[in-house]
Structures are given as C-alpha cells and as structure tokens.
Amino acid sequence: METVGPNAVPLKHTGLPARLLRKLWAPVPWMLEATIVLESVLGKWLDALIILAVLSLNTALGIIQERRAEAAVDLLRTRLEINARALRDGAWTMIPASRLVPGDAIHLRVGDFVPADVVVHDGTVMVDQSTLTGESMPVARGPESTVYSGATVMRGEASGTVTATGAATYFGKTAELVGSSAPAAHLEHVVLRIVRVFIAVDLVLAVAGTAGLAAAGSTTADVISYAVILLLASVPVAMPAAFALAGALGARHLASLGILTTRLTALQDAASMSVLCIDKTGTLTENRLAVAAVAPIGDVSRDELLRWAAAASDAATQDPLDLAILAAAGESAGAGDRLSFTPFDPATKRSEATVSRDGRTVRVAKGAPHVIAAMAEAAPPADLAALAAGGARVLAVAVNDGTWRLLGLIALADRVRPEAAGLLARLTGLGIRVIMVTGDSAGTAAAVAADVGLTGDVVQADDLAALTGGEGGPSVIAQVLPQDKHRIVQLLQQAGHVVGMTGDGVNDAPALRQAEVGIAMETATDVAKSAAGVVLVRGGLNDIVGLVEESRRIHQRSLTYALNVSVKKLEVPLLLTAGVFSFGQLVFTPLLMALLLLANDVVSMMLTTDNARSSQRPDTWHVGRTIAGALVVAVPMLGSSLALLWASGQLWPGGGIDQSAPLSS
C-alpha cells in the first residue's frame, strides 16, 4: 500500500490564504482594490468601506462555490469507506476497503458495494451499475469480466482480483473529473468587458482633460484630482453585487417552486443556455423497469402468460425483473399454490418454481429466451428480435406438465416519464436544442428518443465529430461513459454553446459540474446534487421550463441595471471633462462624487427587483450593443446637464457652477 497509496479518492485542499490571493488577483478586483486605495488617500473612508464590502462579498461567493466542488469529491470518497472480504496470509478476513491494493483477492456477495475494480475469476453476479454507467438494468458479470468500483451486487457470489484502487478506478476517475471541472465564468467576463470600455473612454477623456487643464495653467494637484475623480466616476463598483442580488432574488423565488440553487451563476447562465443535454436514465425515464410488451404463443392469453411468469417470481428477492412482472400481473399473480421456488441464478440464467394447479404439479420457468427455448426444445420465438430491437429486456416463460412447453415472451423496459415529450417540445419552443445522452445501446436510445419526440441522428460516444455542428447536429448520443459526458459538455462549450446538463447519478457528476447549468434531479445522489448548480426537489421535469423562464427574467433585470449604470458611467466622465473645457473647472467635488457613487451604483440596485418578462429565445450579452445604447441615452443627458449647469450659473451666480469645484490656477 506504500506504493499505490490507500484505496481512496485523493483530496486536494487549498488553504484559505491561497484562495483569497487567487480571488483578489484578477482584473476586476484590481480595479476595486485601486478604488479603495484612492478613496482612502482622499480620506473618503465611508466609500472605501462600501467598496471593500462589495469586494469581500464577491470573494466569499467565489470561495463558497469552490468548496462546493470539493464537497462533491468528499461525498465520492465516503462511498469507499466500507469493508471488504480479502484473502490475506492464506485466510479470508474482513478489512477496511481503504487497505485494498491491486492484486488482492476479494469475494463479493449479494448486497455488497464493490470497493474496487475487480476482474471476476469464479462465480457470476448480477450488478446494478446504473449510478456509474447509466444502464437501467442489472448486468451479469462472470469469469474474466470486470466489476467496477461503485456497483452493487444484486444477485450471486463471485471471487476475483483487484485491478485498480482509489483514483485509478472507474469510480475514482469520475471523482477526479468532478474536482477538476468548472464552467467558464461568463458573467465575470461580461463585467470585465464593460469595465474595459469604461477604461478606454477614461483614457481618452483623461488625455483630453489633462491637456485642457495644462493649457489653462492648472496646478499638478488639480490634474491629479481630475484623474482621481474621473476614475471614481467610471468604476461600476456595485455591478457584480447587483448581478448577485438579481440572482439571489430569483433563487429565492425558484426555491418556493421547488427549484434549489447551489450556484447563483447557474441562474444567470441558464438564460443563455442554447443546448441542454438530458440524461436518459432517471431523467427522461423513471429508472424503474415495467412490462412493456407481452407476446403469448398459441392460445395462451396475455393474462395467463403473466400469471405463469409471476409464479416464477418472488417479491422477497427484490429483483427488479420480478417486481415488474408481479406489478403487471396484479391481483392475479400466481398460477396456483407454489410448492417451491428457485431464484434467478446468473449461471443458469433462469428462475424456476413448482406449483400445484388443478390437482397437478407443474413446473414453470422464466429467464433468458435462448435458455428457456432450449429447455422446450424449440427455436426462439420470431417476436424476440422485434422486442429486443427497442432495447427492452426480454424474458421467455415455459411450463412443464410432462414436457416443457414455451408460453411466450415478456419485454421489460425503463418507462419514459409521461411528461417528457411535452417538456422537450416546450424547451424546443424556447430555442433550446435538446440532446439525449445515455449509456444504453444505440437501439435502446433510438427507441426512447422516438417516444419523447426527439428527431435527428443517433451517434455513439466514440463518434462525436458532428456534435459541434449547428442546428442539424445529433439529437441522441448513446453508449456514453462518465468521461464521455464530460467531454461532450466541453466540446459543446468549445463550439460556443452555453450548455445545460441534467442527471441523477455518480456518472453524471463531472458533466454536471462542467456544464454552466448543471441540473440534478429529485432522485439524484448526494454527489450529483453537490456537483450541480440547480437541484429539482419535486418529481418530474416541468420545473426545468420554470428555471429557464425565471433565469431569462433575471437576465432582463441584470441587463436593465447594466444599461442604467453604463449610461451614468459614460455621462458623468463626459460631463466632468466637458466642464473642464466649458467652464475651466471641475463640476464635482469629492463629496458630490461620493453621493453619485451611492446613487448611481448602490441605489440603482433596486432595478434588479423590477418586473420583467422572459424572452422566447436564449439571452446573450452583447456588450457592444449595451454600450452603444447607453451612449445614445448619455449624450442627450450630457447636453441637458451642461445646459442646467450654465443656467444655474446665470440665474444663481452665488450657488451655481462657480461654487462647484474651482481650480487653483
């Protein structure tokens, strides 16, 4: 164990000082920090404290979001804190799973959580690995096949050799993907682009204003004072906080609707979401097997076939196949008094029962079609291929009242949620391209896509060349592994899309974290919920539409605030510079500028509570259009402000422009 380390997902923790330094060392924080220094130099301590509070809030939110990503890895790690039956020193013993190393021989039984990747040597087991691969049905694993860490043994026993532990396992790689995944900070980039425009305007005005002051013979102190006030007038100190406030208010409203937000940025990004990758198992489907079709042979009726199949089933086993058949048979379950029952055995691929019916003893079996057909010395029914083509799990049923006789086939499938088709139609109407992502085969994926109304190509995870195309790209991606989901999200992001991802299992966690809008479903594991930005606490999918509509209202409010602030951040510097040329002096005192900062930035945050209507298409930030629109409004306001200043000097000589901020020339 000294060589490979413990069988645990390694955690990478960053100290608080390093976190703070990383958050404070960026362009937008630099501007806020410079403003704090300048305010302090000017003795404007209240303004400095206000800006410091805004900077602290933004830093704290960023650190909290990082910690949530680490919490997802912590949850993955706790899944490995179990015991395992290992062969040590020639004897079988229970040891902590964290002490397993590659090469250890271990034994697996019903109910065991598989603690490491294991190659089976002896025995056969049925394992549930839906939380890892997305497969909705238990799968058989026999000699020379691999059972992945994180799967659960549903049936049988097996012995095998550990091939990988900790981060090297299939499960551990998923944990590493969660820890290393993060969406792009779109809103921070928007703020930065807006600030860059203000800086460019300030540089031009600073050169012009300084030249004008120098030509007028003003002192160096006046020139520095002009530059300082110009900078203070241009920095949108409250813009990040205003965007956060808009998101927080929207998050509170969504919480009342059963939609919980773990990352506020996910709400802002949901407005721009152009592609939504929907996980099939547990999202579009119920992740619960049900009888999808019954194909009797000869004069056997549907109900009779189900009764015989129910006789070879038992609820006590909690086998998903047995439970589905018993539910379909209902009160008529059973075809007589059962005398004995042999549960499903992965080795024989069938279950069997002996029942007493009409004074006769009859044996009944259900299982793999080729096994049951061989018992009845018959060819597999012609309906088998058609039933299996849609990805259903098909069982055959036979009875023996002297000789084995094939009764028919039963197809079981993971049922599609009844509201799924309507939801996808509404999302498409909102301009969102929907892609179904699943670990199932292409045939199963195509059948489900047809049920929910998805049209388009079906591709496999190893052929994603068409994914980065436009509207005509694939609508279904099949045979997807956790690493593939993560890569799918990244490819779509590289193509310029804002990506949403839904899911509920461990296998979805890396993609949920990487996507701008990660949505964990009601039945999601703790790992998935921690990795996601949004958690739905009610059953069904309709809340996704509510999330999109509310996020677009949040965007409209944020856009209103950005436009309002941009108007003022353009008008005030222009007014300040125009005052230098028109009146030969500064039109603002430091106190007036402090009041303007409070009125323009902080008080204007009330705009984030305005009523707004959601758009029918994804919202995107167009900084150039926003600034151009602000300039159209700022120029007339500048004219009216200059006229007011001139008129005040004419009508009130003792309190007009002459008293604002005279230069010491």
N, C-alpha and C positions, 0 to 999 in steps of 0.2 A: 504493500500500500504506500510505502515511502516513495516508490517510483511513479505510480499513476495517480496518487492522491486519493482522498476519500470519494466514495460514491455519492457525490452531492454536486449541485449546481453552484459553481463559484460565484460569489457576490463581489462586485466592485463598488466599494463605497468611496465617495469623495467627501473630504472634510468640509465643514461649513465655511472656513476662510477661503478655500479654493473655489467653492460655489459662489460666494459673494464676489470674489475678484472676477470670475468669468462673467457674471451678470452685469457688473459695473463697467467692464472693459468692452464697450461697443459704441458705435457712433451716436445713437440716440441718448444713452446715458451720459456720454461725454458732453453733449450739449446741455443736458440738465445739470450736470456737475459744474460746468463752466458758468452757467447762470447762477447757481448757488454761490460760487466764489465771487462773482461780480456783485451780486446782491449784498453779500457780506462786506465786501470792500466799500460799497456805498453806504453801509450801515442800515440797510433795509432788512432787518432781522426777521420780521414777520413774513415777508415774501420768501426769504431764504428757507424758513421753516416749512412754509406751504409746499414749495418745490421739493424740499427734502422728503416730505411725507409722501408726495406722489412717486418720487424715485424709489422710496422704500417699499411702497405698495407693489410697484411693478416688479421689483426684485424678489419680494416674498412670493408673489404668484408664480414666478418662474421656477423658484426653488421647490415650491409645493408640487408643481407639475412633474419635475424631475423625480421627486420622491415617489410619486405615484407609479412611475415606470419601474422603479426599484421594488416597489411593493408587489408588483406582478411577478417579478423574479423570486421574491421571498416566498410567495404562495406556491410557485412551482417547486421550490426547494423543500417545502414542508411535505409535499407529496412523497418524497423519498425517505422520510423519517419513519421507516417501518422495519419489521424483522423479516428475515429470510431463512429458509431451511438450506443450509450449506453443508457440504461434505468436507470436514476439516480433520486432519490426523486420522483418517480412516473411519470416522464416525459422523453420523448426521447430527447436527446441532443447530439450534436457533441462534442467530447472530444479528446484530443491527445491520440493516441494509447498507448503511454508510461504510461498512467494513468490507463489502464485497469488492473483489478485484477480477479483472479478466482472467479466465481460466478456472474460476471456481465452479464446482458442480453444485447445482441447486435443484430443488424439487418444487414443483408447482401443484397446487390443489385448487378445488372449487372455492371461489371467493377470494383467492389471493390477488393482491395488487402486485403486478410484475415489477420487481425492483430494479431490473437492469435489462439490457438487450441480451436475449438468450437464444442459442441455437438448440432446438429440441433433438435429443438422441433417442429417447424411449418414451412411448406413450403418445397420446393425441389429446389435445384440449380444444375446446371452443372458447374463443376470447372475444370480449367486447372492446374494440379499439376505436369506437366512434368519436371519443374525445381527442383522438390523435389523428386519425386519417379521414374522419367524416363518414366512414362506412356505417350505414344504419343497421346492418345485420351482423350478428356474431359470425366470426370466420373460424374455420378449422385450421389448426396448426399441428402438423405431425413431424416425424423424423426429418431432419435436415432443413426444416423451415425455421424462420426467426420469429420470436415473440418479442414485441417491443416493450421497453420500459414505459409504464403508464397504462398498459392494458389491464383488464380484469378478467380472471379466469371464470367462465360461466359454467363449464362442464368438463369433466375428465381430469386426469392427472398426467403429468409428464416430468421427465428429468432432462436436464440439459446443461450446457456450459455457457457461462457468462462470456460474452464477446466484447461488451463495451459498458462502461460505467460513467456516472456523472455527466459532465458536459459533452462527452463523446457519444452518448446515447442519442437515439432518435428524439427522445423526450428532452434531453439536455440541450440539444441544438435548438429546439424550439424556445427554450428559456433564454439562450444566448441571443436569439433573434429579437425577443421582446426587449431585452436590455439594451440592444444596440439600435433599436428602431425609434424613429421620431419623424413626424411630419414637418414640412417646411413651415416657417413662421410667416405666413402670408401677411398677417395684419401688421407685424413689426416692419415688414418691407414696405407696406403702404405708408406707414408713418415716416419711415426713413426717406422715401421718395418725395413726400410732401415737404419734409424739412429741407431736403436738398434744393427744392425750388425756392424756398424762402431764403436759404443761404445765398443762392445765386443772385436773387433780387437784392439782398442786403449788400452783397459785394459791389454790385453796380451802383447802388444808391450811396454806399459808403465812399466810393471813389468820387462820385459827383459831389456829394455833400461836403467832403473834406476839401475838395478843390474850391468849392464855393466859399467855405469858411476861411480857407487860407487866403483867397483873393480879397475877402473882406477885411483881412487883417486880424482875425480872431486868434486868441491865445491857444497854446497847446492844450490847456485844460479844457477849453471849450470843445476842441476837436475830439478829445478822448471822451468827454461827456456825451457828445453827439453819438459816437460809435457805441458806447455802452447802452444808451437808451434805445438805439436802433436795434441792437441785438436783443434786448429785453422785449422789445415790441414784436419781434419776429418769431421767437421760440414758442411753439404750441405746447406749453408745459403740461396742460391738463388733457391733451388729446389721448394718450394711452389710457389714462384713468377714465376718460369719458367712454372710450370704447369698452373698457372693462365693465363700467357701470351699465351700459346698454346690454351687454351680455349677461350680467348678473340679474338684472330685472327680467330679461327674457327667460333665464334659467329658473327663476322663482315661479314664473307663470307656467313653464313647462312642468315643473315639479308638481303643481296642482293637477296636472293632467296625467300624471304617472310616468313622466319622462325625466329622469335624473341626469344631471350634467356633472361630469367629473373634470372636464377641461373646458373653460369658457371659450377658448379659441375654436373649439369644435363647432360651437353655435355660429360664430362669425363665418367659418369656412363652409358650413352647411348651406349657406345662401349661395355660394359659388359652386357647389357640387355639381359636376357635369356628368360623372359616371358613378353608379352605385353597383358594387359587386355584392351580390346576395348569396350567402352560403345556403346550400340546399337543405342539408340535414338539420332539422330542428328549427329552421327559419321559414323556408317555403313549405317544408313538410313538418309533420308533427313529431318526428323521431320516434314513432311507435308503429309497430307492424300491425297490419289489419288484413283480413281476407279481401283480396282484390278481385278474384275470379274463381269460379268453381266449374270444372269440366267433367261431368259424370260420363261414364261409359255404359252403353246399352240402355237397359230400362231402369237403371239406378237414378233416383231423383236427387236433386240438389240437397234437400234436407237430409235425405238418408246418407249421402256421402259425408256431410258434415257431422252427423251423429256418429258414424263409424270412426271418423278422424278424431272426434272428441273422446271416444272410448280409449284411443291410444295416446291421450294427452292427460296431463295432470297439472293443476294449478300450483301444487306444492313445489314443483320443480322451479317455478318462476322463469321457465324457458319462454322467451318472447314468442316463439312459434306456437307453443302450446296455449299460451294466454290468448293469442289472436284467434285461434281456432275455437277455443271454448267460448270466447265472446261472440263469435259468429253463430255458433250452434245455439246459444242462449239457453232457455229452459229445457230444450230438448236434448241437451248434451248427454251423451252416453247412449249406447245401443243395447243396454241390458245390465245385469248385475256383474260388476267386474270382479274376477277372482284373483287376478294377478296383474302386475304392471312392471315393465322394464323400461326405465327412462332412456331417452336418446343417448346413444353411445357414438362418439365420433369415429370409433374404429369400425363399427358395423353400419353407421350412417342411417340408423332407423331406431324407432321406439316400438314397443310391442306390448299388447295386453291380451289377456284371456277373459272372455265374458261369457255369461250364461244367458241364452236367449231362447225363449220358447222351448225350454227343457233341453236345449242342446248347448254344448260347449263349443264356442267359436273363438278362433284367434284372429286378431286384427293387428295390422302393422302399418305404419306410415313412415316415410323417410325419403331419401334421395330417389328420384324416379327410376334411374337405371338399376338401383339396388332392388327396389320393390318389383319392377318389371321382370328382373331376373328370377326373383322368387316365384313369380307367377308363370315363369317360362313364356313370357310374351315380349314383344317388341315395345319400346317406349311409345306411348300414345302420340298420334300425329299433332295433337294440340300443344305438345311440350315446347317446340321451338317458338311458336307464336306467343305463348305465355311468357317464356323466358326472354323474348326479344325486348320487352319493355323494362327489363332489369328486375323483374319480380323473382322472389324465392319460390320455387315450385316444389311441392311435395306430392308424392303419389300415395294412394291408400289401397290396401288389399285386405281381403278376409280369407280365412281358411276354415271351411266347414267340411273338410275332407280333402280338399286340394286348394291351393292358393288361387284366388281369382282377383284380378285387377278391377277396382271400382271406379277410379278416376283420378283427376289431378286437382290440386288446390294451389292457387297462386297467392302469395302474400307479399305485400309491398308497404312501404312507408307512405302513408296517405298525405296528399297535398292539403295544406290548410285551405278551408273554404273561401277565405277572403283574399288568398294570394293573387289570383288572376285580376281581381278588381284593383288591388293595390298597385300592381305593376302597370296597369292601364293609367291610373291616376299619376303615377310617377312619370310615365312617358309623356303625359299631357303637360307636366310641369317642366318639360325639356330635359329630363334626366335619362341618360342611356343606362339601361339595366343589363348587367352581365351575371348569369348564374354560375357560381363556382362550386364544384363538388369533387369529392374523392371517388365517386362512383364511376362505373364504366360509361363510355360514350352512349351506349344503348339506353341505359337507365336514365342518364342525363337528358337525352333527347325526348324520352317519354314524358318526363316531368316537365320539361320545357313546353311541350305541346299542351299539357294540362293547364299550365298557367298562362298560356298565350304568348310565350316568347318565340319570336321568329328570327331566323338568322342561322349562321353557320355554327356547327358544334366542332370545337377543336380540342385537342388534348394538350396537357400541360407542357409537353416537350415540343410543341409547335406553336409558339406564341408570336410568330413574325407578323401575323395580321392584327395583333392586339393594339398596336399603336396607330392603326389607321383611323379614319374618320367615322362617320355615322354608320358606314356599312360593315363595321368590324363584327367579329363573332359575338353571339349572344350567350353562348354556353362554353365553359371550359371544364373538361372532365379529367378524371384521374389526377387530381391535384393533391400534392403533398404540402405540409406546412411551409417548407421553403419556397414552394411554387407560389403559394398565396402571397407571401411577402414579395416575391419577385414580380408578380402580376401587378400589385399596387405600385411598386417602384417604376415599372415600365409605363404604366398609365400616367404617373406623375411626370416622368421624363418627357412624355408626349404633350405635356401642357395641361393635363386634366387635374381638377380638384376631385379627389377620389373618396368615396364613401365605401365602407365595408361592414357587413353585418355578420354575426356569428355567435356561437354559444359555447364552443369547446376550446380545449387547450390548443388544438391545432389552429384555431383562428386568432390566438392572442398576438403573434407577431404582426400579422396583417392589420389587426385592429389598432395596434399601436402605431404602425407606419402610416396608415390612412389619415387624412385630415379629419375625416368624420368616421370614427370607429364606433359602431353601434352594437352593444351587447344585448342579446335577447333576454326575456324573462327567465328562461331556464339555464342561462349561462353559468359556467363555472366561475369561481371567485377569480381565477386567473384572467379569464376573458373580461370580466367586469372591471378589473383593475387596469387592464391594458386599454380599454375602450374610452372614448371621450363622452359617450352617451350610453345610458343604461335604460332599457324599457322594462318597467316593473309590472306591466299588465300583459296578459296573453294576446297573441295576435300581432299583426304587422301594421295596422292602420295608423298607429302613433308615428310611424316614420313620415307620413304625409304631414301630420301636425308639426313635427320637428322641422321639416323643410319650410313650411309656410311661416312659422314663427321666426326662424332664422332669417328669412328674407325681410320680415318686418324689422328685425334688429338691424339688418344691413341698411334699410332705408333711414332709420333713425340715426345710425352712425354716419351715413352719407350727409344727412342734413346738418349734423354737427360739424363735420369736416368742411362742408361748404361755407357754413356760417363763420367758422374760425378763419378759414382761408381768406374770406372777404376782409376781415378785420386785420389779419396779418399782412395783407397787401396794402390796405388803405392807410393804416397808421404809419408805417415806414414812409410811404409816399407822401403823406401829409407832413411828416416830420421834415423830410428833405425839401418839399415844396416851401415849407415855412422858412427854411434857411435862405432859399433863393428869393422868395417873395417879400419876406419881412426882415431878413437878415438876423434872425434869432430862432431859438428852439421854441416850439409851440407847446412843449410839455415839460413840466417839472418832474423830478423823481417821484413825488407823491402822486401826481396825476397818472404817471405810468403805472404805479403800483395799483391804483384804483382800476385802471384799464385792464391790467392783468387779471384782477379778480372778476371784473365784469365780463370781459371778453371770453376768458377761458373757463373759469370755475362756474360762474352763474349760468353761462351758456350750456353747461352740462344738463340743465333741465330739459334741453331739447331731446335728450335720449329717452324721455318719457312720453313723447308725442304719439298720437295715434298715427298708424301707418298701415298701408295695405301691401300685401305681398304681391310680388310680380309673378308672371306666368313663365318666366324664363330664368335661368340661373343668373344671379347678380355677380358682376365682376367690378373690381376697382379700376377706373380709368383716371389716373391722377392728372394726366394732361387735360382731359375734359373738365375735371373738377376745378383745376386752377384757372382754365380759360373761362368757365362760368363765373368763378369768383371775381375774376378781373373785370368782366362785363358789369358786375354789380359794384365793384370797388371804385371804378373810375367816376361814375356819377356821384357816388358818395363823397369822393375826394373833392369834386367840384363844389358840392353843397357845403362841405366842411370849410373849404377855403373861403367861400362866399360868406359863411357865418362868421368866420374869424375877422374878415375885412369889415363886415357890417358892425360887428361888436366894437371894433376899434374906432369906427366913425360915430356910432351912437353912444358909446360909453368909453370915452377916452381914458378915464381913470381906472377901468377894470377890464379892458379888452386885451388885445394881443400884446400891448406894451407891458403888461404885468405878468405874462406867462412865464418866460424864462429868458430874461435879457442876457445877451452875451457880454462878456467883459472885454470888449475890444477897445 
